[in-house]
């Protein structure tokens, strides 16, 4: 989402990742500016203008993340949603049924997840 926001604002976007498995998607699908940097490559990181903003950093295999947020109130949220609608900025998701939850967790442990899981509970709701 950060790359999509930066591009819609006319800003330069560099993708920083732990592996190269996301490189093709970052450059071609998200349209990052020909820059993909592995977080473990110190030389590449130094080329990033000496400044790196960490939007989210996975700290372990225990589903822990280090994240920061500067969220505003309802007005800011509404403006952001309107900006997303006007610029066709949508999250990439994978919809899964509730009975797939164990497999989804296994995939997370194996780092076999590209997008956020969204659990479709409507199909499985109790009546």
N, C-alpha and C positions, 0 to 999 in steps of 0.2 A: 504494500500500500504506500509505503514511503516513497518508493521510486515513482509510482503513478502520480502522487501529489507533487513531487519535485518537478516532474516533466510538465504537468499541467500548469505549474507556476512559471515555467520557462527557465528552470534552474538546471544545473549540471547534476547528474545522478551517477554515483559510483556504488556498486554493490560489493559489500564485504561479507564473505561467507566462510564457513569452516571447511568446505569441500568444493571441488570443481564440478560436482554433479549438477549444480544449478546454473552453471555459466551460460549455457546455450539459451535457457529460458530467460535469464536476466538480460542478456543482450538482445535477443530477438523478440521475445514476447513482451517483456516489460519496457524494452527500448532504453535500457541504461546506456550511458554515453561511452560505449566502447571501453569501459573500464570495469574489470572484475578483479577483486583482490581477495586472496586467501588470507584469513586472519593470522595464520601461522607464518606468513611470508613477511618478515620484518622489512626487507628491502622494498617490497611493493607498498607496504603500509607507509613508509617514509615518503613515498612519492605522492601520497594523498594530501599534498599541501600541508603536511604537518598537523592536521587536525582530523580527528575521527569522532563522529557522534555515534554512540552505541544506542540503537533503538531497542534492541533486545539481544541478550547474550545468554545462551544456554550454559548453565554452570555445571550440570552433571546429567547423568542418565536417570535421575529421579524426578523428572518433570519439573525441575526448579528453573526459574528464569529470573534474570535481573532486568528489570524494565523501569522506565521512567515515563512520566506522563505530565504534560502541562495542559490539563483539560479546563475548559471554562464552564460556564453555566449553560443553561438551556439555549440562550441566544447564540452562543458560540457553536454549540452542537448543531443548531438549526442551520446556521451559515455554512458549516462544514458539509452537512447533508445536501444543501442546495448546490454547493460547489461541486460535490461529487456527481450529482445528477446532471448538472450543466456540462461537466467535462467527461461524463461517462466513466467515472472511476468506481469500480465495483471490486469487492474482495473475491479472490479465487477460493472456492470452497469445494469440499467433497461431501456430499450428502450421504449419510449412512443410516440404515435401520437400527433401532435400539438393540436388536439381537446380534448385531455385528460389533458390539462394544468391546468384547474381549479381543477380537482380531484387531480392532483399531488400536487398542493399547499395546498389543504385540508389535504392530507396525511402528508405533511411536518409539518403542524400545529399540527396534532395529533401524531407526532413522529412515523409515520407508514412507515418509509422509511429506508431501510437498505443500499442501494447503491445510487450512483449518478444517477439522471435521465438524459438520453440522448434523446433529442427530434428529432424524425425522420421527418424532413421537406420535404424530397424527395417525400414521398407518397402524401403530401398535397401541393406540389409546384404549383403555378399558371402558367398556360400556355398561 
